[in-house]
Amino acid sequence: MANDKVSYLVFDVESVSDGSLISQVRYPEDKLDGPEAIERYRRELMEERGTDFVPYTYHLPISVVIAKVAADFRVLDIVVLDEPEYRPHVITENFWRGWQLYNHPTLVSFNGRSFDLPLLELSAFRFGLSLPEWFNDEARSWEQSRNRYNLSAHLDLQEILCNHGATRFNGGLNLAASVLAKPGKMDTQGHMVQDLYDAGKLVEINDYCRCDVLDTYFVFLRTRVLTGRLTLDREQEIIAETKEWLIECADQSPAYSAYLDHWGDWLNPWAEQAADQPDAAQAQ
């Protein structure tokens, strides 16, 4: 069916530090192995900045989950790239080749402008991939894919909610999802990914990434209501349909079962107000 065409790719990326690169760039004289270099750098960052999160320029993608979404905003599928090997170079190539294969659908992220896309662009640079359709710098400025205000190329939901950086969106995806009664952050959070990876828990990382994509998708739907692309009633119908789809797919991944266990239904104040008010005709 024509309306089953993939129009949006709602995605999330999880990544880990490249210890060899950190050792080579930051500690060339100390001959540190990868884990030692990562540990030293994280300790230094904690002392200097109060966070041990290594900048994305030293990262490799080890999980990318994508929800393929139709023009009418229904989820068509959710895929984990290069499962179960999770090879950074294959993940990167699959992401960009998929975008090309589906004829450049709109990429949808939460804070992807600051982290996810720069990481995937840098990974393409690292692995020798050519992306002329993405780096279309000969096009008119507002039509270039990487233009911050080209929302047909990349829709960063955080930028929508904070007017492209005019304000600071404190709380991130967790807050935006929680406003809609969706799970948000559960047992795993972003700062835990490196330690999970070191413990060999790649499946758990990808389950976490699946849940972030689901949160991002539901936030995406509400922004479509906000901008007038979708009615509130239709959004609620799509959410109910998506929940049924997750129930059907629950045996495919523990992530779906966990997400459903923490599921909440958004309370519609307009419906509650209508229910509390007697019918006008009856009141007369």
PyMOL commands that set and color helices and strands:
alter all, ss='L'
color gray80, all
select helices_A, chain A and resi 2-4+19-26+34-49+56-58+88-101+116-127+141-143+157-161+172-179+190-198+202-226+232-252+254-261+269-276+280-283
alter helices_A, ss='H'
color red, helices_A
select strands_A, chain A and resi 6-17+59-70+75-80+106-109+154-156
alter strands_A, ss='S'
color yellow, strands_A
deselect
rebuild
show_as cartoon
